[in-house]
Amino acid sequence: MNSSKKTEIEMNENEQNYDSNKKTHKTEVAISRIVICLAILAVGVLGFFGLAALKPKPKERPSEELIKSLIVEEIKPETILAEVSGFSTIRPLKEVELSAQVTGTITATREKLKAGTLVKKGEMLAKIDDSDYVINLKEAVAELARLRGEKKVLEQTLTDNRMEVKSVNNIYELELKEYQRTLSLFQKRVKTQAGLNRANQDLSARRKELIAMKTRIINGEVQIQTVEAQIDRALAQEGKAKLDIKRCTIKSPFDARLKNVYIEGGEHVSIGEKLFELADDYNLEAPTPIDAFDAASSLDLKPNLKDYGHWFTSPADVKVVIQWTDNPSKCKWEGQIARVESYNSETRAITVVAKPTKPLTNGINSFPLISGMFCKVTFYGKKMENAVRIPWIAIQFDRDVFVVDETGILKERKIKIFSTDGDRVIVSSGLKKGDLLVVQRLPRGMTNGMQVKPIRADGKEIKLAKPTKKRKKKAQAESPTSKKNRT
């Protein structure tokens, strides 16, 4: 029993010793790995410093070589006639459609009745058969003659009746007096009852005759009025017949070009059927949309205060040049502003209608200005003194520009833009003669008051005076950026 307990104790001690040795072995392995990693890291650091020591030192450059170069353009003020340009499709002043106003068959047409033919005002284009309308005219004339004759008879009859009424009325008055006398004598017992009755019968007969005559006069007047109304109707029929006959001949209402022809000889047409489409190419116009801002600043558009204060007057002193975009040298016209047609609230553009007045290209090599031609229209408005044209790229993101002063200091300038001119902007103030304007986007990090090296577009350097500390401080003090910071 004691021996078994000893054996069990020995076995437990052996297990504890085994676990202790195992933990010691793991610890030694971990430490050895850490040491190896530290040794590798130390070798890497030593190698880095060793390679860095072998690198040659960079040469020192003078501070002037660190100054950045900027492309500049010298400002040269000039007198500028403000220009506003737009594009337009030429259109006729008038375009009309001629339709048939009567029904009938086309019996005749103008020779060479084709689209593109030029016609004169009043020239016959087509003729519709007017036989029916001539008959209508004859019937109206005949009816008118009959009614006028009937009216004369009625008027004469009325005149005779009026004269007869006067005679009958005189007899009636005599009969009345005779009756009154007989009545008076009867009351005095001078006349008998039979005599009084005869006098009363004579008076009653004359009264009936007078009333009948007056009725005939009233009827005669009514008959005359009826005939006069019939005469008016016959006159209207006569006038309509004459108008229909006139409408059978289709004429050009003005000097024009036949834009479209819709009929041929022998064709039957009805009222309202389209016959021709005419365009007035002798009077053309160019409706040109232009930016409202440019129009307001350059064309001096003013409200029409005299007649209507909510629209524009047409400035008379604006020169207009209209030129064909495909070949300006062959088709170029001088013009004038006819009117302001509309304002587009979506595009904020004003449509100014220009009227061509005088060709600027003449000779056999010139090309006519015609309807449908796509043209560039340029308006020359206000005259500006000491204005400057600068490229768009010179305007920085905050709508300011930068100039380089005589010592190479970069300065920010506020400018006032008057209008645009293609790839350039017209500036009315903010720049003066001799300023070196930066005509590129400023590189990142460039600020107001920095020393820069101005060069021309061809790469040539511009000689400047040497900057002084006083000038640098003054430039920085004048900087809008520094003022904002102080604020």
C-alpha positions as CSV (number, residue, x, y, z in Angstrom):
1,M,0.0,0.0,0.0
2,N,2.8,2.4,0.9
3,S,4.7,1.5,-2.2
4,S,1.7,2.3,-4.5
5,K,1.4,5.7,-2.9
6,K,5.1,6.4,-3.5
7,T,4.8,5.4,-7.1
8,E,1.8,7.7,-7.6
9,I,3.7,10.7,-6.0
10,E,6.7,10.1,-8.2
11,M,4.5,10.1,-11.3
12,N,2.9,13.4,-10.4
13,E,6.3,15.0,-9.8
14,N,7.5,13.8,-13.2
15,E,4.5,15.3,-14.9
16,Q,5.1,18.7,-13.2
17,N,8.7,18.7,-14.2
18,Y,7.7,17.9,-17.9
19,D,5.3,20.8,-18.0
20,S,7.8,23.2,-16.5
21,N,10.5,22.2,-19.0
22,K,7.9,22.6,-21.9
23,K,7.1,26.2,-20.8
24,T,10.8,27.1,-20.5
25,H,11.4,25.8,-24.1
26,K,8.6,28.0,-25.5
27,T,9.9,31.1,-23.8
28,E,13.4,30.5,-25.2
29,V,12.0,30.1,-28.7
30,A,10.0,33.4,-28.6
31,I,12.9,35.3,-27.2
32,S,15.2,34.0,-30.0
33,R,12.6,35.1,-32.7
34,I,12.4,38.6,-31.3
35,V,16.2,38.9,-31.2
36,I,16.4,37.8,-34.9
37,C,13.7,40.4,-35.9
38,L,15.5,43.1,-34.1
39,A,18.8,42.1,-35.7
40,I,17.2,42.3,-39.2
41,L,15.6,45.7,-38.5
42,A,19.0,47.0,-37.2
43,V,20.7,45.8,-40.4
44,G,18.0,47.6,-42.5
45,V,18.4,50.9,-40.7
46,L,22.2,50.7,-40.9
47,G,21.8,50.0,-44.7
48,F,19.5,53.0,-45.2
49,F,21.8,55.4,-43.5
50,G,24.7,54.0,-45.3
51,L,23.1,54.5,-48.7
52,A,22.0,58.0,-47.7
53,A,25.5,58.8,-46.9
54,L,26.7,57.7,-50.3
55,K,24.1,60.1,-52.1
56,P,25.8,63.3,-53.4
57,K,24.6,66.6,-52.0
58,P,22.3,68.7,-54.3
59,K,23.8,71.9,-55.6
60,E,22.5,75.0,-54.0
61,R,20.5,77.3,-56.5
62,P,20.2,81.0,-56.1
63,S,16.8,82.3,-54.9
64,E,16.1,83.9,-58.3
65,E,15.8,80.5,-59.9
66,L,13.0,79.6,-57.5
67,I,10.8,82.5,-58.7
68,K,7.9,81.2,-61.0
69,S,7.4,82.6,-64.4
70,L,4.0,84.0,-65.6
71,I,2.9,84.8,-69.2
72,V,1.9,88.5,-69.4
73,E,0.5,90.8,-72.0
74,E,1.1,94.6,-72.0
75,I,-2.1,96.6,-71.7
76,K,-2.8,99.0,-74.6
77,P,-6.0,101.0,-74.2
78,E,-7.9,102.0,-77.3
79,T,-11.1,103.5,-78.5
80,I,-13.6,100.7,-79.1
81,L,-16.9,100.7,-80.8
82,A,-18.9,98.2,-78.8
83,E,-19.9,95.2,-80.8
84,V,-22.6,92.7,-80.3
85,S,-22.9,89.7,-82.7
86,G,-25.5,87.1,-83.2
87,F,-26.7,84.7,-85.9
88,S,-29.9,84.9,-87.9
89,T,-31.8,83.3,-90.7
90,I,-32.9,85.8,-93.3
91,R,-36.7,86.0,-93.8
92,P,-39.0,88.1,-95.9
93,L,-40.9,91.0,-94.3
94,K,-44.1,89.6,-95.7
95,E,-45.2,86.1,-96.6
96,V,-48.8,85.6,-97.8
97,E,-51.0,82.7,-99.0
98,L,-53.4,83.4,-101.8
99,S,-56.6,81.3,-101.7
100,A,-59.6,81.0,-104.0
101,Q,-62.4,83.3,-103.0
102,V,-64.8,81.9,-105.6
103,T,-65.6,78.5,-107.0
104,G,-64.7,77.6,-110.6
105,T,-62.3,76.2,-113.2
106,I,-58.9,77.7,-113.8
107,T,-59.1,79.0,-117.4
108,A,-55.8,80.8,-117.7
109,T,-52.5,81.2,-115.8
110,R,-49.4,83.3,-116.1
111,E,-46.6,82.1,-118.3
112,K,-43.9,80.2,-116.5
113,L,-46.0,79.9,-113.4
114,K,-43.3,78.1,-111.3
115,A,-41.9,78.4,-107.8
116,G,-39.1,81.0,-107.8
117,T,-40.7,83.2,-110.4
118,L,-40.6,86.9,-109.7
119,V,-43.9,88.8,-110.2
120,K,-44.9,92.4,-110.0
121,K,-47.6,94.0,-108.0
122,G,-51.0,93.7,-109.8
123,E,-49.7,91.0,-112.2
124,M,-52.2,88.3,-113.2
125,L,-51.3,84.9,-111.8
126,A,-54.4,82.9,-112.7
127,K,-58.0,83.4,-113.9
128,I,-61.1,81.4,-112.8
129,D,-64.1,80.9,-115.2
130,D,-66.5,83.9,-114.4
131,S,-69.4,82.8,-116.6
132,D,-71.8,82.1,-113.7
133,Y,-70.8,85.4,-112.0
134,V,-71.4,87.4,-115.2
135,I,-74.9,85.9,-115.4
136,N,-75.5,86.8,-111.8
137,L,-74.4,90.4,-112.6
138,K,-76.8,90.6,-115.5
139,E,-79.7,89.3,-113.5
140,A,-78.9,91.8,-110.7
141,V,-78.8,94.6,-113.2
142,A,-82.1,93.6,-114.8
143,E,-83.8,93.3,-111.4
144,L,-82.4,96.6,-110.4
145,A,-83.8,98.3,-113.5
146,R,-87.3,96.7,-112.9
147,L,-87.4,97.8,-109.3
148,R,-86.3,101.3,-110.2
149,G,-89.1,101.5,-112.8
150,E,-91.6,100.2,-110.3
151,K,-90.5,102.8,-107.8
152,K,-91.1,105.6,-110.3
153,V,-94.6,104.3,-110.9
154,L,-95.4,104.1,-107.2
155,E,-93.9,107.6,-106.6
156,Q,-96.1,109.1,-109.4
157,T,-99.2,107.3,-108.1
158,L,-98.4,108.6,-104.6
159,T,-98.1,112.1,-105.9
160,D,-101.4,111.9,-107.8
161,N,-103.1,110.4,-104.7
162,R,-101.8,113.3,-102.6
163,M,-103.2,115.8,-105.0
164,E,-106.6,114.0,-105.2
165,V,-106.7,113.9,-101.4
166,K,-106.4,117.7,-101.3
167,S,-109.4,118.0,-103.7
168,V,-111.5,115.5,-101.8
169,N,-110.6,117.2,-98.6
170,N,-111.8,120.5,-99.9
171,I,-115.1,118.9,-101.1
172,Y,-115.4,117.3,-97.7
173,E,-115.1,120.6,-95.9
174,L,-117.8,122.1,-98.2
175,E,-120.1,119.2,-97.5
176,L,-119.5,119.6,-93.8
177,K,-120.4,123.3,-93.9
178,E,-123.5,122.4,-96.0
179,Y,-124.5,119.8,-93.4
180,Q,-124.1,122.3,-90.6
181,R,-126.1,124.9,-92.4
182,T,-128.9,122.4,-93.2
183,L,-128.9,121.3,-89.5
184,S,-129.2,124.9,-88.4
185,L,-132.2,125.5,-90.8
186,F,-133.8,122.2,-89.7
187,Q,-133.6,123.4,-86.1
188,K,-135.4,126.6,-87.2
189,R,-137.9,124.4,-89.0
190,V,-136.9,125.8,-92.3
191,K,-135.5,122.6,-93.7
192,T,-137.3,119.2,-93.6
193,Q,-136.0,116.0,-92.2
194,A,-135.4,114.6,-95.7
195,G,-133.2,117.5,-96.6
196,L,-131.1,117.0,-93.4
197,N,-130.8,113.3,-94.2
198,R,-129.5,113.9,-97.7
199,A,-126.9,116.4,-96.4
200,N,-125.8,113.8,-93.8
201,Q,-125.5,111.1,-96.5
202,D,-123.4,113.4,-98.8
203,L,-121.1,114.2,-95.8
204,S,-120.6,110.5,-94.9
205,A,-119.8,109.5,-98.5
206,R,-117.3,112.3,-98.8
207,R,-115.7,111.2,-95.5
208,K,-115.4,107.6,-96.6
209,E,-113.8,108.8,-99.9
210,L,-111.3,110.9,-98.0
211,I,-110.3,108.0,-95.7
212,A,-109.9,105.7,-98.6
213,M,-107.6,108.2,-100.4
214,K,-105.5,108.6,-97.3
215,T,-105.2,104.8,-97.0
216,R,-104.0,104.6,-100.6
217,I,-101.4,107.2,-99.8
218,I,-100.1,105.2,-96.8
219,N,-100.1,102.0,-98.8
220,G,-98.2,103.8,-101.5
221,E,-95.5,105.0,-99.1
222,V,-95.1,101.4,-97.7
223,Q,-94.9,100.0,-101.2
224,I,-92.2,102.5,-102.1
225,Q,-90.2,101.6,-98.9
226,T,-90.5,97.9,-99.9
227,V,-89.3,98.6,-103.4
228,E,-86.4,100.6,-102.0
229,A,-85.4,97.7,-99.8
230,Q,-85.5,95.4,-102.8
231,I,-83.4,97.9,-104.8
232,D,-80.8,97.8,-102.0
233,R,-80.8,94.0,-102.1
234,A,-80.4,94.1,-105.9
235,L,-77.6,96.6,-105.5
236,A,-75.9,94.2,-103.1
237,Q,-76.3,91.4,-105.5
238,E,-74.9,93.5,-108.3
239,G,-71.9,94.4,-106.1
240,K,-71.4,90.8,-105.1
241,A,-71.5,89.7,-108.7
242,K,-69.0,92.4,-109.7
243,L,-66.8,91.4,-106.7
244,D,-67.0,87.7,-107.7
245,I,-66.0,88.6,-111.3
246,K,-63.0,90.6,-109.9
247,R,-62.0,87.7,-107.6
248,C,-61.9,85.4,-110.6
249,T,-58.7,87.1,-111.6
250,I,-55.9,86.3,-109.1
251,K,-53.3,89.1,-108.9
252,S,-50.1,89.6,-106.9
253,P,-50.7,92.0,-104.0
254,F,-47.1,93.2,-104.1
255,D,-43.7,92.7,-105.8
256,A,-42.9,89.2,-104.8
257,R,-41.4,85.8,-105.5
258,L,-43.6,82.8,-106.0
259,K,-42.6,80.5,-103.1
260,N,-45.1,77.8,-103.9
261,V,-47.6,77.1,-106.7
262,Y,-50.5,74.7,-105.9
263,I,-52.6,74.8,-109.0
264,E,-52.5,74.0,-112.7
265,G,-54.6,75.1,-115.7
266,G,-58.0,73.4,-116.1
267,E,-58.1,72.5,-112.4
268,H,-61.4,73.1,-110.5
269,V,-60.9,75.1,-107.3
270,S,-63.3,75.8,-104.4
271,I,-63.6,78.7,-102.0
272,G,-60.7,78.6,-99.5
273,E,-58.5,76.3,-101.5
274,K,-54.8,77.4,-101.4
275,L,-53.5,78.6,-104.8
276,F,-50.1,80.4,-104.3
277,E,-47.6,81.3,-101.6
278,L,-45.8,84.6,-102.1
279,A,-42.7,86.0,-100.3
280,D,-41.7,89.7,-100.3
281,D,-37.9,89.3,-101.1
282,Y,-37.7,93.0,-101.9
283,N,-38.0,93.7,-98.2
284,L,-35.9,91.3,-96.0
285,E,-35.2,91.2,-92.3
286,A,-32.8,89.4,-90.0
287,P,-34.3,88.5,-86.5
288,T,-31.2,88.2,-84.4
289,P,-31.2,86.8,-80.8
290,I,-28.5,88.5,-78.7
291,D,-27.7,88.3,-75.0
292,A,-29.8,90.8,-73.0
293,F,-26.8,91.9,-71.0
294,D,-24.8,92.7,-74.1
295,A,-27.7,94.4,-75.7
296,A,-28.3,96.6,-72.6
297,S,-24.7,97.6,-72.3
298,S,-23.7,98.0,-76.0
299,L,-26.8,99.0,-77.9
300,D,-28.2,101.6,-75.6
301,L,-31.7,100.2,-75.7
302,K,-34.1,102.5,-73.9
303,P,-37.8,102.3,-72.9
304,N,-40.3,103.9,-75.2
305,L,-41.5,106.4,-72.7
306,K,-43.4,108.5,-75.2
307,D,-45.8,105.9,-76.4
308,Y,-45.4,102.8,-74.3
309,G,-43.0,102.5,-71.4
310,H,-42.8,98.7,-71.3
311,W,-40.9,98.1,-74.5
312,F,-37.9,99.4,-76.4
313,T,-37.2,102.1,-78.8
314,S,-35.1,101.3,-81.9
315,P,-31.8,103.2,-81.7
316,A,-31.1,105.0,-85.0
317,D,-27.3,105.5,-84.5
318,V,-26.4,101.8,-84.4
319,K,-24.5,100.5,-87.4
320,V,-25.4,97.0,-88.5
321,V,-23.4,94.6,-90.8
322,I,-25.0,91.5,-92.1
323,Q,-22.8,88.9,-93.7
324,W,-23.3,85.4,-95.1
325,T,-21.5,82.9,-92.9
326,D,-20.6,80.6,-95.8
327,N,-18.8,83.3,-97.8
328,P,-18.7,86.7,-96.1
329,S,-16.6,88.3,-98.9
330,K,-19.4,87.6,-101.5
331,C,-22.4,88.6,-99.5
332,K,-22.2,91.5,-97.1
333,W,-24.8,94.2,-96.4
334,E,-25.2,97.3,-94.3
335,G,-28.4,97.6,-92.3
336,Q,-30.3,99.2,-89.5
337,I,-32.3,98.2,-86.5
338,A,-36.0,98.0,-87.5
339,R,-37.4,97.0,-84.1
340,V,-37.0,94.8,-81.0
341,E,-39.2,91.8,-81.6
342,S,-39.2,89.7,-78.4
343,Y,-37.6,88.8,-75.1
344,N,-37.0,85.1,-74.3
345,S,-37.2,84.6,-70.5
346,E,-35.5,81.1,-70.7
347,T,-32.4,82.1,-72.6
348,R,-32.5,85.7,-71.5
349,A,-32.0,86.9,-75.0
350,I,-33.5,89.8,-76.9
351,T,-34.5,89.3,-80.6
352,V,-33.4,92.4,-82.5
353,V,-34.7,92.7,-86.0
354,A,-32.2,94.1,-88.5
355,K,-33.2,95.4,-91.9
356,P,-30.7,95.2,-94.8
357,T,-30.4,98.6,-96.5
358,K,-27.3,98.6,-98.7
359,P,-25.1,95.9,-100.2
360,L,-21.4,96.2,-99.4
361,T,-20.3,93.7,-102.0
362,N,-21.0,94.5,-105.6
363,G,-20.0,93.2,-109.0
364,I,-20.3,89.9,-110.9
365,N,-18.7,87.9,-108.1
366,S,-21.2,89.0,-105.4
367,F,-23.9,86.8,-104.1
368,P,-27.5,88.0,-103.4
369,L,-29.0,88.1,-99.9
370,I,-31.9,85.8,-100.0
371,S,-34.6,84.4,-97.7
372,G,-33.4,81.4,-95.6
373,M,-29.7,82.4,-95.7
374,F,-27.8,81.9,-92.4
375,C,-25.9,85.1,-91.6
376,K,-23.9,86.7,-88.9
377,V,-25.3,90.0,-87.8
378,T,-23.0,92.5,-86.0
379,F,-24.3,95.6,-84.2
380,Y,-21.9,98.5,-83.5
381,G,-23.2,100.5,-80.6
382,K,-21.6,102.7,-78.0
383,K,-18.1,104.3,-78.5
384,M,-15.8,103.7,-75.5
385,E,-12.6,105.6,-74.7
386,N,-9.6,103.9,-73.0
387,A,-11.2,100.5,-73.2
388,V,-9.1,97.3,-73.1
389,R,-9.6,93.9,-74.8
390,I,-8.3,91.1,-72.7
391,P,-8.4,87.3,-73.2
392,W,-10.9,85.3,-71.2
393,I,-8.1,83.2,-69.7
394,A,-6.8,86.3,-67.9
395,I,-9.9,86.4,-65.7
396,Q,-9.4,84.3,-62.7
397,F,-12.0,82.3,-60.9
398,D,-13.0,85.2,-58.6
399,R,-13.6,87.4,-61.7
400,D,-10.5,89.5,-60.9
401,V,-7.2,89.7,-62.8
402,F,-3.6,89.9,-61.8
403,V,-0.9,92.3,-63.1
404,V,2.9,92.3,-62.5
405,D,4.3,95.7,-61.5
406,E,7.6,97.2,-62.6
407,T,9.5,95.3,-59.9
408,G,7.9,91.8,-60.6
409,I,5.4,91.9,-57.7
410,L,2.1,90.1,-58.4
411,K,-0.9,92.4,-57.8
412,E,-4.6,91.6,-57.9
413,R,-6.9,94.1,-59.7
414,K,-10.7,94.6,-59.7
415,I,-12.1,95.1,-63.2
416,K,-15.4,96.1,-64.7
417,I,-16.4,94.0,-67.7
418,F,-18.3,96.0,-70.3
419,S,-19.1,93.3,-72.9
420,T,-17.7,90.3,-74.7
421,D,-16.1,90.1,-78.2
422,G,-15.5,86.6,-79.3
423,D,-12.6,85.1,-77.3
424,R,-11.9,88.4,-75.6
425,V,-13.6,90.6,-73.0
426,I,-13.9,94.4,-73.2
427,V,-12.9,96.0,-69.9
428,S,-14.1,99.5,-69.2
429,S,-12.1,100.1,-66.0
430,G,-9.5,98.6,-63.7
431,L,-6.5,98.5,-66.0
432,K,-4.3,101.2,-67.3
433,K,-1.7,101.7,-70.1
434,G,1.5,99.7,-69.6
435,D,0.1,97.2,-67.1
436,L,1.6,93.7,-67.5
437,L,-1.6,91.6,-67.4
438,V,-1.2,87.9,-66.5
439,V,-2.8,85.9,-69.3
440,Q,-2.9,82.4,-67.8
441,R,-4.4,80.7,-64.9
442,L,-2.4,81.2,-61.7
443,P,-0.5,78.1,-60.5
444,R,-1.5,76.7,-57.2
445,G,0.1,78.6,-54.3
446,M,0.5,81.9,-56.1
447,T,-0.9,84.8,-54.1
448,N,-1.0,88.5,-54.2
449,G,2.3,90.2,-53.4
450,M,4.6,87.4,-54.5
451,Q,7.7,87.9,-56.6
452,V,7.2,86.5,-60.1
453,K,9.1,86.6,-63.4
454,P,7.0,88.0,-66.3
455,I,7.6,86.5,-69.7
456,R,6.0,87.2,-73.1
457,A,3.9,84.6,-75.0
458,D,7.0,83.8,-77.1
459,G,9.0,83.0,-73.9
460,K,11.1,86.1,-73.9
461,E,11.7,87.6,-70.4
462,I,10.7,91.1,-69.6
463,K,13.4,93.2,-67.8
464,L,12.2,94.7,-64.5
465,A,13.5,96.9,-61.8
466,K,14.9,95.2,-58.7
467,P,12.3,94.9,-56.0
468,T,13.0,96.4,-52.6
469,K,11.6,95.4,-49.2
470,K,9.6,98.7,-49.1
471,R,8.0,98.0,-52.4
472,K,7.2,94.4,-51.4
473,K,5.5,95.6,-48.2
474,K,3.6,98.3,-50.1
475,A,2.3,95.7,-52.6
476,Q,1.2,93.4,-49.8
477,A,-0.5,96.2,-48.0
478,E,-2.4,97.1,-51.3
479,S,-3.5,93.5,-51.8
480,P,-7.2,92.9,-51.6
481,T,-6.4,89.6,-49.9
482,S,-4.5,91.2,-47.1
483,K,-7.2,93.8,-46.6
484,K,-9.8,91.0,-46.3
485,N,-7.5,89.2,-43.7
486,R,-7.2,92.4,-41.7
487,T,-11.0,92.8,-41.8
